[in-house]
Amino acid sequence: MITSHEILLAQHCIRHAVTCGATAARVSLNKTVTDSYTILNGELDKVSHSADRSIYIYLFAEGRYGTFSTNRIEQNELEDFIAKAIEMVKMLGEDNCRRLPNPERTAKDAITGRELELFDETYYGLDSDTMLANALKLSKYNKIKTKEDGFSLISEECEYSCTADDNYVADSNGFEGRHSETTFGTFSEMTIEDSEGNKYCGYWWQTSPRYNKTDYEIGEKALLRATSQIGPRKRRSGTYRMVVESTVSSRLISPLFTALNASSIQQKMSFLEDSIGKRVFPEGMTLMDLARTPGKNGSRLFDTEGTATKDAPVIERGIVRQYFVNTYNSEKMGIPPTVEDISRPCLMPFIKGRDLQDGEKEVSLEDILKFTQNGILVTGFNGGNCNPVTGDFSYGIEGFAFSKGRITHPVREMLITGNLMELWNELIAAGTDARPSSRWQIPTLAFEGVAFSA
């Protein structure tokens, strides 16, 4: 992890930058160590160890701005690097909107990096034998390699990984912040062949900041996702209700965050321009940024500028409550700054026409299938894009047809098209089954009247 000597060196970089002519400076020091063990068909295939240390220096000089990075972290080399970097900055075009955030907006509580309980001390006790044993626990290859239930297992690839990440940020206005976290991850991918020679692939993964929350049974989930694809049938083009599984539902919400970013709005590349304070989504839709939830993936106390995060609504009962505005875009557009981007988005559950606070507290995929009755369940996206100006989209999908609330058969090679704003205004359900492994807490979703092409 970052040492006290390295922190002192980062602080020295700021002082040296000011001495060399910078009007302001920010430094971000990062260290990451990752170990991974890959198992192929039940045997060790690959071991990887990577360690990265880098320092990013953000320089403001004479109304100009530049960003520089190096992994050569020695005082004399850094001093020479910074002096030359400032000379380069002075050659750039002037932009007086570049400045550090107001000190009143920066985080004051990110002192040790451990405040959010994202770092597990167990990490220090892991040796290579333990990590290899953990990786081998993932493999199910020798238990399923014979033909059964109309398929045979062709290959299995598993991976166990653990990562420690430490980040220290400071600036010449007096801000200091630190964020430390560990990540323990497992991954399994199964490739099978059915009785007719058709091949299918399924995968599953899990991550957690806590060692004791590691899931070693993901192979069963990967195999189930592969075998469930056997026997796909053609489906006619038409308009159907669409349910989007929580594993991929973030694909439909990520364009919203792009459109709510001030840089997109400033460049006239946003279909949500001038939407602040307006109800442009259905009344039942509430999206929170729960940035400060202890122990959860994606939580953080400050953004890359050092601005303090907070738990706040982004969309509240369909009304847009905030844009993501960094210091630069705030100055450029003349609007109040917020945070640079979203930290941990959480879409609140609801079912159209019901009050979930009276009774139902858990809304699963099965519940949503029963509610929607008939349509297509999307479990994967295969390419496609969304126009950032208009919101028009086209995505390839795969998944399952369902009828009377029950899955009937797999479907593949279909396309959904439409407009993202129109799609979200047809939202009829959102579950409570967002994956804990993801920092984006987006659950299973259901939409009315989506155009499918076969």
Secondary structure, 3 states (H helix, E strand, C coil): CCCHHHHHHHHHHHHHHHHCCCCEEEEEEEEEEEEEEEEECCEEEEEEEEEEEEEEEEEEECCEEEEEEECCCCHHHHHHHHHHHHHHHCCCCCCCCCCCCCHHHECCCCCCCCCCCCCCHHHHHCCHHHHHHHHHHCCCHHHHCCCECCEEEEEEEEEEEEEEEEEEEEECCCCEEEEEEEEEEEEEEEEEEECCCCEEEEEEEEEECCHHHCCCCHHHHHHHHHHCCCCCCCCCCEEEEEEECCCCCHHHHHHHHHHCEHHHHHCCCCCCCCCECCECCCCCCCEEECCCCCCCCCCCCECCCCEECCCEEEEECCEECCCECCHHHHHHHCCCCCCCCCCCEEECCEECCCCCCCCCCCCCHHHHHHHHCCEEEEEEEEEEEECCCCCEEEEEEEEEEEECCEEEEEEEEEEEEEEHHHHHCCEEEECCCCCCCCCCECCCEEEEEEEEEC
